[in-house]
Amino acid sequence: MFSSDALRRRLDSNFEHAQKGLDAAALDINVFSMDDMHAFNSAIRQSSTASWAANQEIVVKHNLAKAILNEIR
């Protein structure tokens, strides 16, 4: 099982990798090339998924902290 810090580092790394791929695809795109359009769309999907995963980790931490504080009361 991952520790929360290791999970955060991995999510951040995946997000940075996805962003770099999206940046590269955006710079290399040829509007008339279907392969380039496909690569760009794929990079957008990967970036979106990485962003969603990072946000979900934050939501889980927030909800866990909230539940702990509610139980203490």
SEROPA-233986 format. One record per residue: x, y, z of N, C-alpha, C in turn; residue in one letter. Coordinates in nm, 4 decimals. Layout:
<pts>
pt n.xx = X n.yy = Y n.zz = Z ca.xx = X ca.yy = Y ca.zz = Z c.xx = X c.yy = Y c.zz = Z type = a .
...
</pts>
This chain:
<pts>
pt n.xx = 0.0843 n.yy = -0.1179 n.zz = 0.0000 ca.xx = 0.0000 ca.yy = 0.0000 ca.zz = 0.0000 c.xx = 0.0889 c.yy = 0.1244 c.zz = 0.0000 type = m .
pt n.xx = 0.0454 n.yy = 0.2266 n.zz = -0.0740 ca.xx = 0.1195 ca.yy = 0.3507 ca.zz = -0.0820 c.xx = 0.0976 c.yy = 0.4354 c.zz = 0.0431 type = f .
pt n.xx = 0.2012 n.yy = 0.5090 n.zz = 0.0814 ca.xx = 0.1805 ca.yy = 0.6114 ca.zz = 0.1822 c.xx = 0.1188 c.yy = 0.7309 c.zz = 0.1106 type = s .
pt n.xx = 0.0591 n.yy = 0.8209 n.zz = 0.1845 ca.xx = -0.0059 ca.yy = 0.9356 ca.zz = 0.1198 c.xx = 0.0960 c.yy = 1.0250 c.zz = 0.0482 type = s .
pt n.xx = 0.2162 n.yy = 1.0364 n.zz = 0.1031 ca.xx = 0.3192 ca.yy = 1.1183 ca.zz = 0.0375 c.xx = 0.3661 c.yy = 1.0542 c.zz = -0.0925 type = d .
pt n.xx = 0.3833 n.yy = 0.9227 n.zz = -0.0912 ca.xx = 0.4257 ca.yy = 0.8523 ca.zz = -0.2122 c.xx = 0.3177 c.yy = 0.8606 c.zz = -0.3196 type = a .
pt n.xx = 0.1936 n.yy = 0.8480 n.zz = -0.2788 ca.xx = 0.0828 ca.yy = 0.8592 ca.zz = -0.3731 c.xx = 0.0779 c.yy = 0.9989 c.zz = -0.4331 type = l .
pt n.xx = 0.0951 n.yy = 1.1006 n.zz = -0.3496 ca.xx = 0.0928 ca.yy = 1.2394 ca.zz = -0.3969 c.xx = 0.2057 c.yy = 1.2633 c.zz = -0.4973 type = r .
pt n.xx = 0.3264 n.yy = 1.2133 n.zz = -0.4660 ca.xx = 0.4400 ca.yy = 1.2295 ca.zz = -0.5575 c.xx = 0.4120 c.yy = 1.1615 c.zz = -0.6912 type = r .
pt n.xx = 0.3530 n.yy = 1.0427 n.zz = -0.6851 ca.xx = 0.3241 ca.yy = 0.9695 ca.zz = -0.8083 c.xx = 0.2172 c.yy = 1.0414 c.zz = -0.8909 type = r .
pt n.xx = 0.1135 n.yy = 1.0907 n.zz = -0.8262 ca.xx = 0.0102 ca.yy = 1.1651 ca.zz = -0.8974 c.xx = 0.0670 c.yy = 1.2923 c.zz = -0.9589 type = l .
pt n.xx = 0.1510 n.yy = 1.3622 n.zz = -0.8826 ca.xx = 0.2141 ca.yy = 1.4843 ca.zz = -0.9354 c.xx = 0.3035 c.yy = 1.4531 c.zz = -1.0548 type = d .
pt n.xx = 0.3783 n.yy = 1.3452 n.zz = -1.0445 ca.xx = 0.4672 ca.yy = 1.3049 ca.zz = -1.1534 c.xx = 0.3867 c.yy = 1.2694 c.zz = -1.2786 type = s .
pt n.xx = 0.2787 n.yy = 1.1946 n.zz = -1.2599 ca.xx = 0.1935 ca.yy = 1.1596 ca.zz = -1.3742 c.xx = 0.1316 c.yy = 1.2839 c.zz = -1.4367 type = n .
pt n.xx = 0.0902 n.yy = 1.3788 n.zz = -1.3531 ca.xx = 0.0312 ca.yy = 1.5018 ca.zz = -1.4051 c.xx = 0.1343 c.yy = 1.5818 c.zz = -1.4842 type = f .
pt n.xx = 0.2552 n.yy = 1.5958 n.zz = -1.4307 ca.xx = 0.3603 ca.yy = 1.6697 ca.zz = -1.5008 c.xx = 0.3942 c.yy = 1.6031 c.zz = -1.6340 type = e .
pt n.xx = 0.4011 n.yy = 1.4707 n.zz = -1.6333 ca.xx = 0.4307 ca.yy = 1.3963 ca.zz = -1.7562 c.xx = 0.3202 c.yy = 1.4189 c.zz = -1.8599 type = h .
pt n.xx = 0.1950 n.yy = 1.4146 n.zz = -1.8153 ca.xx = 0.0822 ca.yy = 1.4364 ca.zz = -1.9063 c.xx = 0.0840 c.yy = 1.5785 c.zz = -1.9615 type = a .
pt n.xx = 0.1164 n.yy = 1.6767 n.zz = -1.8778 ca.xx = 0.1223 ca.yy = 1.8157 ca.zz = -1.9234 c.xx = 0.2329 c.yy = 1.8359 c.zz = -2.0262 type = q .
pt n.xx = 0.3484 n.yy = 1.7738 n.zz = -2.0019 ca.xx = 0.4584 ca.yy = 1.7852 ca.zz = -2.0984 c.xx = 0.4196 c.yy = 1.7209 c.zz = -2.2317 type = k .
pt n.xx = 0.3505 n.yy = 1.6073 n.zz = -2.2245 ca.xx = 0.3035 ca.yy = 1.5426 ca.zz = -2.3472 c.xx = 0.2030 c.yy = 1.6281 c.zz = -2.4214 type = g .
pt n.xx = 0.1147 n.yy = 1.6939 n.zz = -2.3484 ca.xx = 0.0161 ca.yy = 1.7829 ca.zz = -2.4102 c.xx = 0.0851 c.yy = 1.9033 c.zz = -2.4737 type = l .
pt n.xx = 0.1809 n.yy = 1.9601 n.zz = -2.4036 ca.xx = 0.2555 ca.yy = 2.0738 ca.zz = -2.4594 c.xx = 0.3279 c.yy = 2.0338 c.zz = -2.5878 type = d .
pt n.xx = 0.3922 n.yy = 1.9175 n.zz = -2.5857 ca.xx = 0.4651 ca.yy = 1.8711 ca.zz = -2.7039 c.xx = 0.3695 c.yy = 1.8450 c.zz = -2.8200 type = a .
pt n.xx = 0.2548 n.yy = 1.7838 n.zz = -2.7905 ca.xx = 0.1574 ca.yy = 1.7562 ca.zz = -2.8964 c.xx = 0.1026 c.yy = 1.8855 c.zz = -2.9534 type = a .
pt n.xx = 0.0812 n.yy = 1.9862 n.zz = -2.8684 ca.xx = 0.0278 ca.yy = 2.1140 ca.zz = -2.9160 c.xx = 0.1285 c.yy = 2.1861 c.zz = -3.0055 type = a .
pt n.xx = 0.2560 n.yy = 2.1754 n.zz = -2.9724 ca.xx = 0.3580 ca.yy = 2.2425 ca.zz = -3.0528 c.xx = 0.3840 c.yy = 2.1713 c.zz = -3.1850 type = l .
pt n.xx = 0.3654 n.yy = 2.0385 n.zz = -3.1872 ca.xx = 0.3980 ca.yy = 1.9596 ca.zz = -3.3056 c.xx = 0.2788 c.yy = 1.9333 c.zz = -3.3967 type = d .
pt n.xx = 0.1636 n.yy = 1.9896 n.zz = -3.3647 ca.xx = 0.0427 ca.yy = 1.9542 ca.zz = -3.4400 c.xx = 0.0428 c.yy = 2.0148 c.zz = -3.5802 type = i .
pt n.xx = 0.0032 n.yy = 1.9332 n.zz = -3.6739 ca.xx = -0.0223 ca.yy = 1.9760 ca.zz = -3.8099 c.xx = -0.1728 c.yy = 1.9574 c.zz = -3.8287 type = n .
pt n.xx = -0.2440 n.yy = 2.0652 n.zz = -3.8463 ca.xx = -0.3908 ca.yy = 2.0632 ca.zz = -3.8474 c.xx = -0.4460 c.yy = 1.9662 c.zz = -3.9515 type = v .
pt n.xx = -0.3756 n.yy = 1.9433 n.zz = -4.0578 ca.xx = -0.4259 ca.yy = 1.8586 ca.zz = -4.1651 c.xx = -0.3864 c.yy = 1.7119 c.zz = -4.1491 type = f .
pt n.xx = -0.3137 n.yy = 1.6801 n.zz = -4.0455 ca.xx = -0.2700 ca.yy = 1.5429 ca.zz = -4.0237 c.xx = -0.3603 c.yy = 1.4754 c.zz = -3.9206 type = s .
pt n.xx = -0.4239 n.yy = 1.3671 n.zz = -3.9607 ca.xx = -0.5119 ca.yy = 1.2933 ca.zz = -3.8694 c.xx = -0.4323 c.yy = 1.2303 c.zz = -3.7547 type = m .
pt n.xx = -0.3108 n.yy = 1.1859 n.zz = -3.7832 ca.xx = -0.2273 ca.yy = 1.1271 ca.zz = -3.6777 c.xx = -0.1934 c.yy = 1.2307 c.zz = -3.5711 type = d .
pt n.xx = -0.1618 n.yy = 1.3524 n.zz = -3.6135 ca.xx = -0.1320 ca.yy = 1.4589 ca.zz = -3.5182 c.xx = -0.2547 c.yy = 1.4966 c.zz = -3.4364 type = d .
pt n.xx = -0.3708 n.yy = 1.5014 n.zz = -3.5018 ca.xx = -0.4950 ca.yy = 1.5314 ca.zz = -3.4299 c.xx = -0.5253 c.yy = 1.4222 c.zz = -3.3271 type = m .
pt n.xx = -0.5027 n.yy = 1.2982 n.zz = -3.3659 ca.xx = -0.5247 ca.yy = 1.1866 ca.zz = -3.2733 c.xx = -0.4280 c.yy = 1.1945 c.zz = -3.1551 type = h .
pt n.xx = -0.3021 n.yy = 1.2255 n.zz = -3.1823 ca.xx = -0.2025 ca.yy = 1.2372 ca.zz = -3.0752 c.xx = -0.2385 c.yy = 1.3517 c.zz = -2.9804 type = a .
pt n.xx = -0.2860 n.yy = 1.4621 n.zz = -3.0350 ca.xx = -0.3253 ca.yy = 1.5754 ca.zz = -2.9523 c.xx = -0.4469 c.yy = 1.5405 c.zz = -2.8662 type = f .
pt n.xx = -0.5468 n.yy = 1.4773 n.zz = -2.9247 ca.xx = -0.6649 ca.yy = 1.4360 ca.zz = -2.8482 c.xx = -0.6285 c.yy = 1.3362 c.zz = -2.7392 type = n .
pt n.xx = -0.5385 n.yy = 1.2449 n.zz = -2.7704 ca.xx = -0.4925 ca.yy = 1.1481 ca.zz = -2.6706 c.xx = -0.4201 c.yy = 1.2189 c.zz = -2.5566 type = s .
pt n.xx = -0.3382 n.yy = 1.3171 n.zz = -2.5887 ca.xx = -0.2660 ca.yy = 1.3929 ca.zz = -2.4856 c.xx = -0.3632 c.yy = 1.4713 c.zz = -2.3978 type = a .
pt n.xx = -0.4675 n.yy = 1.5261 n.zz = -2.4576 ca.xx = -0.5689 ca.yy = 1.5980 ca.zz = -2.3796 c.xx = -0.6385 c.yy = 1.5025 c.zz = -2.2829 type = i .
pt n.xx = -0.6744 n.yy = 1.3834 n.zz = -2.3305 ca.xx = -0.7403 ca.yy = 1.2851 ca.zz = -2.2436 c.xx = -0.6488 c.yy = 1.2425 c.zz = -2.1292 type = r .
pt n.xx = -0.5224 n.yy = 1.2203 n.zz = -2.1574 ca.xx = -0.4278 ca.yy = 1.1815 ca.zz = -2.0525 c.xx = -0.4117 c.yy = 1.2924 c.zz = -1.9504 type = q .
pt n.xx = -0.4039 n.yy = 1.4155 n.zz = -1.9955 ca.xx = -0.3908 ca.yy = 1.5287 ca.zz = -1.9045 c.xx = -0.5162 c.yy = 1.5427 c.zz = -1.8186 type = s .
pt n.xx = -0.6305 n.yy = 1.5255 n.zz = -1.8789 ca.xx = -0.7571 ca.yy = 1.5344 ca.zz = -1.8059 c.xx = -0.7674 c.yy = 1.4252 c.zz = -1.7000 type = s .
pt n.xx = -0.7289 n.yy = 1.3053 n.zz = -1.7340 ca.xx = -0.7323 ca.yy = 1.1938 ca.zz = -1.6385 c.xx = -0.6357 c.yy = 1.2165 c.zz = -1.5235 type = t .
pt n.xx = -0.5166 n.yy = 1.2642 n.zz = -1.5540 ca.xx = -0.4181 ca.yy = 1.2917 ca.zz = -1.4491 c.xx = -0.4664 c.yy = 1.4023 c.zz = -1.3564 type = a .
pt n.xx = -0.5280 n.yy = 1.5044 n.zz = -1.4123 ca.xx = -0.5819 ca.yy = 1.6136 ca.zz = -1.3318 c.xx = -0.6947 c.yy = 1.5631 c.zz = -1.2417 type = s .
pt n.xx = -0.7839 n.yy = 1.4820 n.zz = -1.2976 ca.xx = -0.8953 ca.yy = 1.4264 ca.zz = -1.2204 c.xx = -0.8422 c.yy = 1.3427 c.zz = -1.1029 type = w .
pt n.xx = -0.7417 n.yy = 1.2586 n.zz = -1.1283 ca.xx = -0.6859 ca.yy = 1.1724 ca.zz = -1.0227 c.xx = -0.6232 c.yy = 1.2558 c.zz = -0.9118 type = a .
pt n.xx = -0.5498 n.yy = 1.3595 n.zz = -0.9485 ca.xx = -0.4879 ca.yy = 1.4455 ca.zz = -0.8472 c.xx = -0.5948 c.yy = 1.5163 c.zz = -0.7646 type = a .
pt n.xx = -0.7000 n.yy = 1.5614 n.zz = -0.8286 ca.xx = -0.8084 ca.yy = 1.6275 ca.zz = -0.7560 c.xx = -0.8819 c.yy = 1.5308 c.zz = -0.6636 type = n .
pt n.xx = -0.9003 n.yy = 1.4074 n.zz = -0.7069 ca.xx = -0.9683 ca.yy = 1.3091 ca.zz = -0.6232 c.xx = -0.8884 c.yy = 1.2791 c.zz = -0.4967 type = q .
pt n.xx = -0.7568 n.yy = 1.2787 n.zz = -0.5082 ca.xx = -0.6721 ca.yy = 1.2559 ca.zz = -0.3897 c.xx = -0.6935 c.yy = 1.3677 c.zz = -0.2888 type = e .
pt n.xx = -0.7054 n.yy = 1.4907 n.zz = -0.3368 ca.xx = -0.7284 ca.yy = 1.6045 ca.zz = -0.2480 c.xx = -0.8659 c.yy = 1.5930 c.zz = -0.1823 type = i .
pt n.xx = -0.9662 n.yy = 1.5552 n.zz = -0.2592 ca.xx = -1.1015 ca.yy = 1.5389 ca.zz = -0.2047 c.xx = -1.1039 c.yy = 1.4311 c.zz = -0.0968 type = v .
pt n.xx = -1.0357 n.yy = 1.3206 n.zz = -0.1203 ca.xx = -1.0316 ca.yy = 1.2121 ca.zz = -0.0217 c.xx = -0.9653 c.yy = 1.2590 c.zz = 0.1071 type = v .
pt n.xx = -0.8539 n.yy = 1.3297 n.zz = 0.0962 ca.xx = -0.7864 ca.yy = 1.3813 ca.zz = 0.2159 c.xx = -0.8764 c.yy = 1.4780 c.zz = 0.2916 type = k .
pt n.xx = -0.9445 n.yy = 1.5654 n.zz = 0.2198 ca.xx = -1.0338 ca.yy = 1.6615 ca.zz = 0.2830 c.xx = -1.1473 c.yy = 1.5896 c.zz = 0.3558 type = h .
pt n.xx = -1.2094 n.yy = 1.4942 n.zz = 0.2881 ca.xx = -1.3207 ca.yy = 1.4211 ca.zz = 0.3494 c.xx = -1.2756 c.yy = 1.3394 c.zz = 0.4693 type = n .
pt n.xx = -1.1567 n.yy = 1.2824 n.zz = 0.4637 ca.xx = -1.1035 ca.yy = 1.2066 ca.zz = 0.5761 c.xx = -1.0789 c.yy = 1.2983 c.zz = 0.6954 type = l .
pt n.xx = -1.0173 n.yy = 1.4126 n.zz = 0.6716 ca.xx = -0.9925 ca.yy = 1.5079 ca.zz = 0.7805 c.xx = -1.1233 c.yy = 1.5577 c.zz = 0.8398 type = a .
pt n.xx = -1.2206 n.yy = 1.5844 n.zz = 0.7544 ca.xx = -1.3517 ca.yy = 1.6301 ca.zz = 0.8002 c.xx = -1.4191 c.yy = 1.5229 c.zz = 0.8859 type = k .
pt n.xx = -1.4120 n.yy = 1.3974 n.zz = 0.8441 ca.xx = -1.4728 ca.yy = 1.2887 ca.zz = 0.9199 c.xx = -1.4054 c.yy = 1.2716 c.zz = 1.0562 type = a .
pt n.xx = -1.2737 n.yy = 1.2850 n.zz = 1.0582 ca.xx = -1.2011 ca.yy = 1.2733 ca.zz = 1.1861 c.xx = -1.2415 c.yy = 1.3859 c.zz = 1.2808 type = i .
pt n.xx = -1.2472 n.yy = 1.5078 n.zz = 1.2294 ca.xx = -1.2867 ca.yy = 1.6209 ca.zz = 1.3135 c.xx = -1.4303 c.yy = 1.6063 c.zz = 1.3615 type = l .
pt n.xx = -1.5182 n.yy = 1.5575 n.zz = 1.2792 ca.xx = -1.6569 ca.yy = 1.5375 ca.zz = 1.3214 c.xx = -1.6681 c.yy = 1.4305 c.zz = 1.4299 type = n .
pt n.xx = -1.5850 n.yy = 1.3289 n.zz = 1.4243 ca.xx = -1.5866 ca.yy = 1.2230 ca.zz = 1.5258 c.xx = -1.5300 c.yy = 1.2713 c.zz = 1.6580 type = e .
pt n.xx = -1.4377 n.yy = 1.3652 n.zz = 1.6533 ca.xx = -1.3785 ca.yy = 1.4191 ca.zz = 1.7761 c.xx = -1.4821 c.yy = 1.5014 c.zz = 1.8532 type = i .
pt n.xx = -1.5679 n.yy = 1.5709 n.zz = 1.7809 ca.xx = -1.6726 ca.yy = 1.6523 ca.zz = 1.8455 c.xx = -1.7668 c.yy = 1.5627 c.zz = 1.9121 type = r .
</pts>
